[in-house]
Amino acid sequence: MSHLTRISSLDGVRGLATLMVLSSHFLFQEQYGTAWWWSLGQSGWLGVDLFFVLSGFLITGILLKTKGQSNYFGGFYYRRALRIFPLYYSVLLFSVFAILVIDRQPEHLWDGYNSLAWLFAFLPNVAMALKNGWLWQTNWAGLSHLWSLAVEEQFYLFWPLVVWLMPRKWLPWLCIFLLAIGTDVREWTDVVFGHKWSEASYVLPYCRMDGLAAGSLMAVLVHNGKIKFKGLEQVIVRDLTFICLLGLLYYMVAGDSQVRGTYAALTFAGFVYLALCEQSVVRNLCETRFLRHIGMYSYGLYVFHQLLRMPFTWYIQEPLMSTGLPLYWVQILYMLLAFAATYVCARISWVLIEKPFLDLKTKKTV
């Protein structure tokens, strides 16, 4: 299996992860008490765990495929910069414009932990950890969700060097070690920061290494020919993943924060495995046109959905709430309209920003 070839089912996995995150952020807060479906929707933040597993798999596969080439580091960082930077920094420049022209509060540019300098340096997760809370919830935008992009960028800084230096036979053991200590690392971080379920244990890169390591481990095993995606191996992984997914679903409905640990990473690793298996229900799901389409525009959808949070509240949620419709209908309509608006922004950014730079990436690769 070539890790440089686009795999359609993984576009679907990316699309599913995106929808999970959007469903979590588009739900109204504190409106439904302990309703099971509200807890399930709120647990959509687990889509971030799925993103990290998928990213670990794809990035490690690319690194292993290009290891030993003269442009190993340069080619990798060139492609990553073309994919991430154009839209990311366009959004930040728009944020600066909004602060100076719309809010007319330039002091917000350098407002301690809320300073945009953290974002420009890809360090918002560090600021969130030090503050122990969400950031940049202003009158015009929300930018806290960009912490996950910062984790990925920080992963890109050291993982290529690790793959380059470490013998291939040792790399799986490193991934297993990172998985084994994942929960302990989070608990230690909570002790250091003096708060159980601290923001630090959720957003700092070393507290997210189990998800990235789970995907990386699978990539190494595939590259070494240890995974076949068929036969008894597929049956065992399928059954174990199904059992783990049931457990994950239970925790999501129960609203149990414990689910954020290594258990979720291993479950999603099994899910990604099944998305790569032929004649798999998971693969058939992930290869549906809708999920693959969402996966294609997932970056823009993720970036814009929280950036437009306050306009969505002013121009969609509040007018709907004033109609007198039952609350669940208001919620459904809001989610549909907010998604539609986000989708339009993502398509525009794809045409004007993302695709032109991705074309440069393709030309450079060729």
C-alpha positions as CSV (number, residue, x, y, z in Angstrom):
1,M,0.0,0.0,0.0
2,S,1.5,3.3,-1.1
3,H,1.3,6.0,1.6
4,L,1.8,8.7,-1.1
5,T,-1.4,7.6,-2.9
6,R,-4.6,9.3,-1.8
7,I,-6.9,6.7,-0.3
8,S,-10.6,7.6,-0.8
9,S,-11.8,5.8,2.4
10,L,-9.5,7.9,4.5
11,D,-11.1,11.1,3.0
12,G,-14.3,9.6,4.5
13,V,-12.6,9.1,7.9
14,R,-11.5,12.7,7.8
15,G,-15.1,13.8,6.9
16,L,-16.6,11.8,9.7
17,A,-14.1,13.3,12.2
18,T,-15.0,16.8,11.0
19,L,-18.7,16.2,11.4
20,M,-18.2,14.9,14.9
21,V,-16.4,18.1,15.9
22,L,-18.9,20.4,14.2
23,S,-21.8,18.6,15.9
24,S,-20.2,19.2,19.2
25,H,-19.6,22.9,18.7
26,F,-23.0,23.6,17.0
27,L,-25.0,22.2,19.9
28,F,-26.5,24.9,22.2
29,Q,-25.0,24.9,25.6
30,E,-26.8,24.0,28.8
31,Q,-30.2,23.7,27.1
32,Y,-31.0,20.0,27.3
33,G,-29.8,18.9,30.8
34,T,-28.8,15.3,30.7
35,A,-30.5,14.1,27.5
36,W,-28.6,11.2,26.1
37,W,-28.5,12.5,22.6
38,W,-27.1,15.9,23.8
39,S,-24.3,14.0,25.7
40,L,-23.7,12.0,22.5
41,G,-23.5,15.2,20.4
42,Q,-21.3,17.0,22.9
43,S,-18.9,14.0,22.8
44,G,-18.2,14.9,19.1
45,W,-15.0,16.5,20.4
46,L,-13.6,12.9,20.2
47,G,-13.4,13.7,16.5
48,V,-10.1,15.4,17.4
49,D,-8.8,12.1,18.7
50,L,-9.8,10.5,15.4
51,F,-8.0,13.3,13.5
52,F,-4.8,12.6,15.5
53,V,-4.8,8.9,14.8
54,L,-5.4,9.5,11.1
55,S,-2.7,12.2,11.0
56,G,-0.2,9.9,12.8
57,F,-0.9,7.1,10.2
58,L,-0.7,9.4,7.1
59,I,2.3,11.4,8.2
60,T,4.4,8.5,9.4
61,G,3.6,6.6,6.2
62,I,4.8,9.6,4.1
63,L,8.0,9.8,6.3
64,L,8.8,6.1,6.0
65,K,8.2,6.2,2.2
66,T,10.6,9.1,1.7
67,K,13.2,8.2,4.3
68,G,16.6,8.2,2.8
69,Q,15.8,10.6,0.1
70,S,17.8,13.8,-0.3
71,N,14.7,16.0,0.1
72,Y,13.3,14.1,3.1
73,F,13.1,17.1,5.4
74,G,12.7,19.8,2.8
75,G,10.0,18.0,0.8
76,F,8.0,17.2,3.9
77,Y,8.0,20.7,5.4
78,Y,7.4,22.2,1.9
79,R,4.2,20.1,1.5
80,R,3.0,20.7,5.0
81,A,3.5,24.5,4.8
82,L,1.6,24.7,1.5
83,R,-1.3,22.7,3.1
84,I,-1.5,24.4,6.4
85,F,-0.1,28.0,6.3
86,P,-2.1,29.8,3.5
87,L,-5.6,29.3,5.1
88,Y,-4.3,29.5,8.7
89,Y,-2.5,32.8,8.3
90,S,-5.2,34.2,6.1
91,V,-7.6,33.6,9.0
92,L,-5.2,35.2,11.5
93,L,-4.8,38.3,9.3
94,F,-8.5,38.6,9.0
95,S,-8.6,38.4,12.8
96,V,-6.2,41.2,13.1
97,F,-8.3,43.3,10.7
98,A,-11.4,42.5,12.8
99,I,-9.8,43.6,16.0
100,L,-8.5,46.8,14.6
101,V,-11.4,47.8,12.3
102,I,-14.5,46.0,13.7
103,D,-13.8,45.8,17.4
104,R,-11.5,48.8,17.4
105,Q,-9.7,47.3,20.4
106,P,-6.0,47.0,19.3
107,E,-5.0,46.0,22.9
108,H,-6.5,42.6,22.2
109,L,-3.6,41.9,19.8
110,W,-1.2,41.6,22.8
111,D,-3.6,40.7,25.6
112,G,-1.6,38.2,27.6
113,Y,-2.7,34.6,27.1
114,N,-5.3,36.0,24.6
115,S,-2.7,37.6,22.4
116,L,-2.8,36.6,18.8
117,A,1.0,36.2,19.0
118,W,0.5,32.8,20.5
119,L,-1.5,31.8,17.4
120,F,1.0,33.3,14.9
121,A,3.7,31.2,16.6
122,F,1.5,28.0,16.6
123,L,1.5,28.0,20.4
124,P,-2.2,28.6,21.4
125,N,-2.3,25.2,23.1
126,V,0.5,26.4,25.4
127,A,-1.4,29.6,26.2
128,M,-4.5,27.5,27.0
129,A,-2.5,25.3,29.3
130,L,-1.0,28.2,31.2
131,K,-4.4,29.9,31.5
132,N,-6.3,26.6,32.1
133,G,-9.1,27.8,29.9
134,W,-10.4,28.6,26.4
135,L,-9.1,31.6,24.6
136,W,-10.2,34.3,22.1
137,Q,-13.9,34.1,22.6
138,T,-14.5,37.7,21.5
139,N,-17.5,39.5,20.2
140,W,-16.7,38.5,16.6
141,A,-15.0,35.2,16.6
142,G,-13.7,32.1,18.4
143,L,-10.2,30.8,17.7
144,S,-9.6,28.4,20.6
145,H,-10.2,25.4,18.4
146,L,-7.0,26.1,16.5
147,W,-5.1,24.5,19.4
148,S,-5.3,21.1,17.6
149,L,-3.5,22.5,14.5
150,A,-0.8,23.7,16.9
151,V,-0.4,20.2,18.3
152,E,0.0,18.8,14.7
153,E,2.6,21.5,13.9
154,Q,4.5,20.7,17.0
155,F,4.3,17.0,16.1
156,Y,5.8,17.8,12.7
157,L,8.8,19.5,14.3
158,F,10.2,16.4,16.0
159,W,8.6,13.3,14.5
160,P,10.4,13.5,11.1
161,L,13.7,13.6,13.0
162,V,12.7,10.6,15.1
163,V,11.7,8.6,12.0
164,W,14.9,9.6,10.3
165,L,17.2,8.7,13.2
166,M,15.5,5.6,14.6
167,P,16.1,2.2,13.1
168,R,12.8,0.9,11.6
169,K,12.8,-2.2,13.9
170,W,12.8,0.1,17.0
171,L,10.1,2.5,15.9
172,P,7.2,0.2,16.7
173,W,8.4,-0.2,20.2
174,L,8.7,3.6,20.7
175,C,5.0,3.9,19.5
176,I,4.0,1.2,21.9
177,F,5.8,2.9,24.8
178,L,4.1,6.2,24.0
179,L,0.7,4.4,24.0
180,A,1.5,2.7,27.3
181,I,2.3,5.9,29.2
182,G,-0.4,8.1,27.7
183,T,-2.8,8.0,30.6
184,D,-0.1,8.3,33.2
185,V,1.3,11.4,31.4
186,R,-2.1,13.1,31.5
187,E,-2.5,12.3,35.2
188,W,1.1,13.6,35.9
189,T,0.3,16.8,34.0
190,D,-2.9,17.3,36.1
191,V,-0.8,17.1,39.2
192,V,1.8,19.5,37.9
193,F,-0.8,22.1,36.9
194,G,-2.8,21.5,40.1
195,H,-6.2,20.8,38.5
196,K,-7.9,17.5,37.7
197,W,-8.9,17.4,34.0
198,S,-6.7,20.4,33.4
199,E,-6.6,22.1,30.1
200,A,-2.9,21.3,29.9
201,S,-3.6,17.5,29.9
202,Y,-6.0,18.0,27.0
203,V,-4.1,20.3,24.7
204,L,-0.3,19.9,25.3
205,P,1.4,17.8,22.5
206,Y,3.0,15.2,24.8
207,C,-0.5,14.5,26.2
208,R,-1.7,13.8,22.7
209,M,1.1,11.5,21.7
210,D,-0.9,8.3,22.3
211,G,-3.4,9.2,19.5
212,L,-0.6,10.2,17.1
213,A,1.4,7.1,18.2
214,A,-1.5,4.8,17.6
215,G,-1.7,5.9,14.0
216,S,2.1,5.9,13.6
217,L,2.3,2.4,14.9
218,M,-0.1,1.1,12.3
219,A,1.8,3.0,9.6
220,V,5.1,1.3,10.7
221,L,3.5,-2.1,10.8
222,V,2.0,-1.6,7.3
223,H,5.3,-0.4,5.9
224,N,7.1,-3.4,7.5
225,G,4.6,-5.8,6.0
226,K,3.2,-6.9,9.3
227,I,-0.4,-5.9,8.6
228,K,-2.3,-7.6,5.8
229,F,-5.8,-6.2,6.1
230,K,-7.4,-9.6,5.5
231,G,-8.1,-13.0,6.9
232,L,-8.1,-13.9,10.6
233,E,-6.3,-10.6,11.4
234,Q,-9.2,-8.6,10.0
235,V,-11.8,-10.6,11.9
236,I,-10.0,-10.1,15.2
237,V,-9.5,-6.4,14.7
238,R,-13.1,-6.0,13.5
239,D,-14.5,-7.7,16.5
240,L,-12.3,-5.9,19.0
241,T,-13.0,-2.6,17.4
242,F,-16.7,-3.2,17.5
243,I,-16.6,-4.0,21.2
244,C,-14.5,-0.9,21.9
245,L,-16.8,1.2,19.8
246,L,-19.7,0.1,22.0
247,G,-17.8,1.0,25.1
248,L,-16.9,4.3,23.6
249,L,-20.5,5.0,22.7
250,Y,-21.5,4.2,26.3
251,Y,-19.0,6.6,27.7
252,M,-20.1,9.3,25.2
253,V,-23.7,8.9,26.2
254,A,-22.8,9.0,29.9
255,G,-20.7,12.1,29.3
256,D,-17.7,10.5,31.0
257,S,-14.5,12.5,30.6
258,Q,-12.4,9.4,31.1
259,V,-13.0,8.6,27.5
260,R,-10.5,11.2,26.4
261,G,-7.6,8.8,27.2
262,T,-5.7,6.1,25.3
263,Y,-8.8,4.0,25.0
264,A,-10.2,6.3,22.4
265,A,-6.9,6.4,20.5
266,L,-6.8,2.6,20.3
267,T,-10.5,2.4,19.3
268,F,-10.0,4.9,16.5
269,A,-6.9,3.1,15.3
270,G,-9.0,0.0,14.8
271,F,-11.6,2.1,13.0
272,V,-8.9,3.5,10.6
273,Y,-7.6,-0.1,10.1
274,L,-11.1,-1.2,9.0
275,A,-11.5,1.8,6.7
276,L,-8.5,0.3,4.8
277,C,-9.9,-3.3,4.6
278,E,-11.6,-4.4,1.5
279,Q,-15.3,-5.5,1.8
280,S,-15.5,-3.8,5.2
281,V,-18.7,-2.1,6.5
282,V,-16.5,0.7,7.8
283,R,-14.8,1.1,4.5
284,N,-18.1,1.2,2.6
285,L,-19.3,3.9,5.1
286,C,-16.2,6.0,4.7
287,E,-16.3,5.7,0.9
288,T,-19.8,7.2,0.6
289,R,-19.7,10.3,-1.6
290,F,-21.0,12.5,1.2
291,L,-18.2,11.7,3.7
292,R,-15.5,11.8,1.1
293,H,-16.8,15.2,0.0
294,I,-16.8,16.5,3.5
295,G,-13.3,15.1,3.9
296,M,-12.1,17.0,0.9
297,Y,-13.1,20.4,2.5
298,S,-12.5,19.3,6.1
299,Y,-9.7,21.8,6.7
300,G,-11.8,24.8,5.8
301,L,-14.8,23.4,7.6
302,Y,-12.8,23.0,10.8
303,V,-11.1,26.4,10.6
304,F,-14.3,28.4,9.8
305,H,-17.0,26.8,12.0
306,Q,-15.8,28.4,15.2
307,L,-14.5,31.5,13.6
308,L,-18.1,32.3,12.7
309,R,-19.5,31.3,16.1
310,M,-20.8,34.7,17.2
311,P,-22.3,35.7,13.8
312,F,-24.1,32.3,13.8
313,T,-25.5,33.2,17.2
314,W,-26.6,36.7,16.2
315,Y,-28.0,35.9,12.8
316,I,-29.2,32.3,13.0
317,Q,-29.7,31.1,16.6
318,E,-31.3,34.2,18.1
319,P,-33.8,34.7,15.2
320,L,-34.7,31.0,15.3
321,M,-35.2,31.2,19.1
322,S,-37.7,34.0,18.7
323,T,-39.9,32.0,16.3
324,G,-41.5,30.1,19.1
325,L,-40.6,26.7,17.6
326,P,-39.9,23.8,19.9
327,L,-36.3,23.9,21.1
328,Y,-35.2,20.7,19.3
329,W,-36.5,22.1,15.9
330,V,-34.5,25.3,16.6
331,Q,-31.5,23.1,17.3
332,I,-31.9,21.1,14.1
333,L,-32.4,24.1,11.9
334,Y,-29.5,26.0,13.5
335,M,-27.2,23.1,12.9
336,L,-28.2,22.8,9.3
337,L,-27.9,26.5,8.6
338,A,-24.7,26.9,10.5
339,F,-23.2,24.0,8.6
340,A,-24.4,25.4,5.3
341,A,-22.8,28.8,6.0
342,T,-19.5,27.1,7.1
343,Y,-19.6,24.9,4.0
344,V,-19.9,27.9,1.7
345,C,-16.9,29.5,3.4
346,A,-14.9,26.3,3.1
347,R,-15.7,26.0,-0.6
348,I,-14.7,29.7,-1.2
349,S,-11.4,29.2,0.7
350,W,-10.8,26.0,-1.3
351,V,-11.1,27.8,-4.6
352,L,-9.3,31.1,-3.6
353,I,-6.7,29.9,-1.1
354,E,-6.2,26.2,-0.6
355,K,-6.3,24.7,-4.1
356,P,-3.9,27.2,-5.7
357,F,-1.3,26.3,-3.1
358,L,-2.0,22.6,-3.3
359,D,-1.4,22.8,-7.1
360,L,2.1,24.1,-6.3
361,K,2.6,21.1,-4.0
362,T,1.6,18.7,-6.8
363,K,3.9,20.4,-9.3
364,K,6.8,20.3,-6.8
365,T,6.2,16.6,-6.1
366,V,6.1,15.8,-9.8
